[in-house]
Amino acid sequence: EPELIRACVAKLPPHYATVITLYCLDELPYEEIVQILRISKGTLKTWMHRARNELRGIVEKELNVRG
């Protein structure tokens, strides 16, 4: 459900929502994302890892609420 995923991404902290959007939805490679955001590749990897973990929890919670 793309709408569900987008709604869940919107609940992430802004910098996590941005990296998830650029990578997963806009399908940009890491090299482009680090240039756009002016962050290191290490920072991007950290943010992606944390964003995925948070997003997983948000999606699971939403799915449980929807029953």
C-alpha positions as CSV (number, residue, x, y, z in Angstrom):
1,E,0.0,0.0,0.0
2,P,2.0,3.0,-1.2
3,E,-0.3,5.4,0.6
4,L,0.3,3.6,3.9
5,I,4.1,3.7,3.4
6,R,4.0,7.5,2.5
7,A,1.9,8.2,5.6
8,C,4.3,6.3,7.7
9,V,7.4,8.0,6.2
10,A,5.7,11.3,7.0
11,K,5.8,10.3,10.7
12,L,9.6,10.0,10.7
13,P,11.9,12.8,11.9
14,P,12.5,15.1,8.8
15,H,16.0,14.0,8.0
16,Y,15.1,10.3,8.1
17,A,12.0,11.0,6.0
18,T,14.2,12.8,3.5
19,V,16.7,10.0,3.1
20,I,14.0,7.3,2.8
21,T,12.1,9.4,0.3
22,L,15.2,10.1,-1.9
23,Y,16.4,6.5,-1.8
24,C,13.3,4.3,-1.8
25,L,10.7,6.5,-3.5
26,D,12.9,8.7,-5.8
27,E,15.3,5.7,-6.3
28,L,18.4,7.9,-6.1
29,P,21.8,6.3,-5.5
30,Y,23.7,7.0,-2.3
31,E,26.3,9.1,-4.2
32,E,23.6,11.5,-5.3
33,I,21.9,11.7,-1.9
34,V,25.2,12.6,-0.1
35,Q,25.7,15.4,-2.7
36,I,22.1,16.7,-2.3
37,L,22.2,16.7,1.5
38,R,25.9,17.5,1.8
39,I,26.5,14.7,4.3
40,S,29.1,12.0,4.4
41,K,28.3,8.5,3.1
42,G,28.8,7.2,6.7
43,T,26.2,9.6,8.0
44,L,23.8,8.6,5.2
45,K,24.3,4.9,6.0
46,T,23.6,5.6,9.7
47,W,20.5,7.6,8.9
48,M,19.2,4.9,6.5
49,H,19.7,2.2,9.1
50,R,17.9,4.2,11.8
51,A,15.2,5.4,9.5
52,R,14.4,1.8,8.3
53,N,14.2,0.6,11.9
54,E,11.9,3.5,12.9
55,L,9.8,3.0,9.8
56,R,9.4,-0.7,10.5
57,G,8.0,0.1,13.9
58,I,5.6,2.7,12.6
59,V,4.4,0.4,9.8
60,E,3.8,-2.5,12.2
61,K,1.9,-0.2,14.6
62,E,-0.3,1.1,11.7
63,L,-1.0,-2.4,10.5
64,N,-2.0,-3.5,14.0
65,V,-4.3,-0.4,14.3
66,R,-5.9,-1.2,11.0
67,G,-6.4,-4.7,12.1
